[in-house]
Amino acid sequence: MTKLSVNINKIATLRNSRGGNMPDLLKAVNDIQNFGAEGITVHPRPDERHIRYKDVTDIRPLIRTEFNIEGYPSPKFIELVKKVKPHQVTLVPDAPDAITSNAGWDTITHLTFLQDVIGTFKEAGIRTSIFIDPVAELISYAAKTDTDRIELYTEPYAKGYEKDREAAVAPFVEAANQAKKLGLTINAGHDLNLQNLRFFNEKIPFLKEVSIGHALICDALYYGLEQTIIMYKDQLIKK
């Protein structure tokens, strides 16, 4: 079964909108794990508009599943990750003012930079993943960075799903197969939801992990957090 890691950024956004501690982010972390999710994902940004750097250190002792920290590897981010020692760090090429992740790495242009960053995290015993578009040459260069995994950026799949789901998923299947041949493990994330997740998971049977935040938290407004996690996990069962 593909693992579900819940991105809790939107819970922090709601808390920050009013100040105080409602909703309680730490309670949410415990609840999400109790409800069956296999991981917690956070994406701290420089302006701390949702997850704060202090949140990351506060959350770490509560993790009983897996902790995934994603973000752009600035010096401050690198130091945070080395201090917290999550199970996985996912490198994302976000500009500081990005609303959300909107592209994968150009692993050709940034090969040396990524090799250096990944080497730093590997020395600290942290599993690495690179956020990447489903492009053959970019994946070939991702393998040269010595990363453990890639995370396929799935917004193009989500946008094309309703029009032609077979055409939408085809480049991701090809990319995943290439990555597997290169010895990389495959994660995926961005705009996956209850409508398109099962099909994606079925087409990539060796998919290891998905990270889902925005859609899952939106669904939780209607179904409740526990039921929503159950529903998402059901989409990930290998039929």
Secondary structure, DSSP 8 states (H G I E B T S, - for coil): --EEEEE-HHHHHHHHHHSTTSS-HHHHHHHHHHTT-SEEEE---TT-SSS-HHHHHHHGGG-SS-EEEEE---HHHHHHHHHH--SEEEE----TT-SS------TTTTHHHHHHHHHHHHHTT-EEEEEE-S-HHHHHHHHHTT-SEEEEE-HHHHHHTTT-HHHHHHHHHHHHHHHHHTT-EEEEESS--TTTHHHHHHHSTT--EEEE-HHHHHHHHHH-HHHHHHHHHHHTS--
